[in-house]
Amino acid sequence: MKFSVLISLYYKENPDFLRQSLDSVFTQTLPPDEVVLVEDGPLTAELDAVADEYARRYPSMHIVKLPKNMGLGNALNEGLKHCSNELVARMDTDDICYANRFEKQVAYMEAHPEIAVCGAWIDEFQGNRNNVTSTRKLPETSEEIFEFGKKRNPINHPVVMFRKSAVEAVGSYQPFYLFEDYFLWVRMLQNGAKFHNLQEPLLYFRFSPDMFNRRGGWKYACVEARFYLTLYRLGYIGLAKTCMNLCIRFTTRIVPNKLRGWIYKKILR
């Protein structure tokens, strides 16, 4: 099956990381038929140079330029319009694919036409990709994913492959700051879409201690609380689960950064 790769890029990204990411996409055992790179607003000269270089080297890469920064969800929606294939793989500009990632995911999607979303595990690394510090493992079957999603994001967004028609059937990505992908998965699950997570890592996820800072504080806690209340209003989770999520997640967001890091490393991984 032919497939597209959908990438969003904005000005704060690292040009060297972008090179590593694109190299991992174009050197796959099963190369993509199409790569759609959305430039989410004006970029730095260094990022523009890298994007233009790879577009010249690989004719299958198409650049979509947005006049201003629209945010991840809106950028991906615009890019999705330019994806000409039913199968679409997501990729972030600072991560690195396993060499056989697309081969494994396409083979599974071909063999299981009922599956709308195929995820996998990710290896989190610091500095060099050989320095893997943790692996984010997720449940395998659609039923397990449906239940897991009631408390945590059930899909690793940077390594997902999905059927474009199934995503469009629920209105694609919708603006929900920090939770665009999680919100999409919930709506798809409620719409009857079938999910699967391959039980192996297929992507190196660039990790840094700064992530604990970004995932903490009152602002993040309030946005997350609003998200779980939205899931309650949608009927995806009940009142008891909502209260439990709010208590656990809110506490995790406002504790000191060092303690939050310990929770991520020792409990959530």
N, C-alpha and C positions, 0 to 999 in steps of 0.2 A: 504494500500500500504506500502511496505517496504521502508525505507529511511535511508540514511547515514547522518552523521554529519561531516563536514569538518572544521578542526581547524589548524591554523598555530601558532607555538610557537618559540620565539627566546630568546636569553640570557638576554635581559633587562626586561623581564616580572617578576612580583612579585609572588612568590610561593603561598602566602596566597590567592591572587586574583585567581590564577589558580585553587586552591582547590574549591573556591566558584563557579567558572565557571563550573568546571566538575561536582560538586555536583548538580548544577541546570540542567545539561544535563541528568544525570543518574537517577534523581528522578522525571522525567516528568510523567504526567498522561498517556502519550503514549511514552514509552521509545524508543530510536532509535535501529534499528537492527544492526547498525554498526557505530562506531566512528573512524574516521581516523585523527590521530594527527601527523602533520608534524613538526618534529624538524628542524627548519631552521638554520642549522649550530650547532656547539657545544654549549651546555648549561652550566649553573652553576650546581654545585653538588646538590644544593637545588631543582632546577627545575627538574633535572634528577630523583631525588628521588621521587618527586610527580608524575611525568609521569609514572615511573615504578610501583609505588604503585597502581595507578588506572588501569594500564594495567593488573596487577595481580588480582585485585578485580573484574574487568569487562572484561570477555573474548571477548566481542564485540568490545573492543578498540584495535586498531592496530596502532603501532608507525612506522612512516616512517622517517628515519634519513637521512638528507642531510649532506654531508661532509663539506660544507661551507655555509655561509649565502647567499641566492640567491635573497632575497627580497620577499615581500608578493605575488606578482603576480605569480612569478615562483614557489614559494612554494605551492601555491594553485593549480596550474596546475599539479604539481607532485602528490599532494594528490588526485586530481580529478581522476587520472589514477587508483588509488587504491580503489575508491568508487565503489562498486559492484551494487549499486541500481540506478535507474533512478532519483528518488527524492533525492536531496542533500540539506541539511540545513547548512548554515554558522553559525559559532560561533567564537567569539573572547575570548581570555584567561583572560580578566579582566572584562567581563560583566556577567550578571546574567539573565537567562531565567525566564520568568513567568512560573509557574508550568504547565500550559496548552498550552504553545506556540506551541509545535509540534502537539498536538491533533487538534488545531484550523487550522493550516496551512495544514496539511495532509488532513483534512476533506474538506477544500476548494479546494485543488488540485484534489482530487478524484471527487468532484462534478463538476469541471470545467476543463475537459481535454484539453481545448483549451488554458489555461493559462500556460505560460512558466515560469513566475517569480511571486512569491507571497511574498510581503513585508508586513510591519506593522509599526506602530509608535513605538518610543522608549521613555522611561522615563529617563531623564538625572539626575543623583544623585551625591552628593558629600559625601564622607565618608561612611555613612550608607545608604543602599538602601531605607530606610524609608524617607530619606531626599531628596526627588525629587524636583529639582529646576526648571525644565522645561521639556516640552514634544516636541519632533520633530515630527510634524504631516505632512503627505504628502497626495497628492491627491489620489483618489480611482481608477478611471477607467483607462483603457489603453490609451484612447484618452487624458485624462487630464495629465497622466504621460508623454506622448509623448511631450506635450506642455511645461510642467513644466521643463522637462529635458533640454530645450533650455536655461534655465537660472541658474538652480541649480540641484544638484544630486537628482534624483527622487526616489531613493531607499535607505533605511537605510541598508547598507551592513551587519552589524552584526546580523540582524534579518531576513535575506532573506532566502527563500527556492526556488530552481529552478529545472528545468528538465535538467539533465546532457546533453542529446542529443541536446537541444536547445543552450546550452552554447558552446558545441563543434562545432556546426554548423557554428559559427562565429570565430572559432580559439581560443576559451577559453580566459583566461586572457592574455593580452598582456602588455609588459613592458611600463608603463607610470607613472613615479614616482609620488606618492601621488594621482593619479587618475585612478588606475588600474580598480576599480570596475565601476566608472562612465563611463569610456571608453567602458567597456564591455556592460553596459546597452544601451548606444547609438547605438553601432553596432547591438545589438539584436533588438532594436526598428526599426532601419532602415531595418533590415532583415525580418520584419513583425511579430516578436514575440509579443505575447499579455502579458500584465503585469496587476497586481492588487495589491493594498495596502489595507490590512485589516484596518478598521478605528478604531483601538484600539491599545494601547501599549501592546507589548508582550515580552519586554526585558528591563532590567535595564542597562543603559549605564553609565559606570563609567566616571565621568567628573571631571576635575580639572582646576583651573585658568591657569595652564601651557599650556593648549590646545590653549589658545589665543596667547601665545607666539609662539607655533609651527605653527600656521596658519597665521603668520604675517612675515613681513620682505621682503626684496628685492628678495631673492631667491625664496620664496614661490610665490610672485607676478609674477615673470618671468615665473616660471613653469606653473602657472595657465593661464597666457596670452598665452603661447604656446599651452596649451590644448584647449582653446576656438578658437584659430586660426586653430587648427586641426579639430575641429568640423565644422568650416566654410569651410575648404577644402573638408571635407566629404559631404558637402551639407546639413548637418543637421540644421544649422542655417544660416540666411542670413547676409548680410553685416551690416545692421542697428542693428540687435540684437547682432552681434559680437562686434561692436563699443560700444554699451551700456554696454554689459557684461564687456568689458575691462576697461571702465571708472569706473564703479561701483566697480568691484572686485579689481582692482588695487589700487584704493583709500582706500578700506577697509583693504587691506593688509599692507599698509605703514603708516596708522595712528597710534598714540600711543596705546599701548596694552590696557590701561584702556578704551579708547573710543571704540576700537574694541570689547571688552567684553560687553560694553553697547549695541552696535549694535546687537550682537548675542542674548542677553537676551531680549531686548525690541522690536526688529524689526523682526529678523529672526525666533524667537520662538513665 
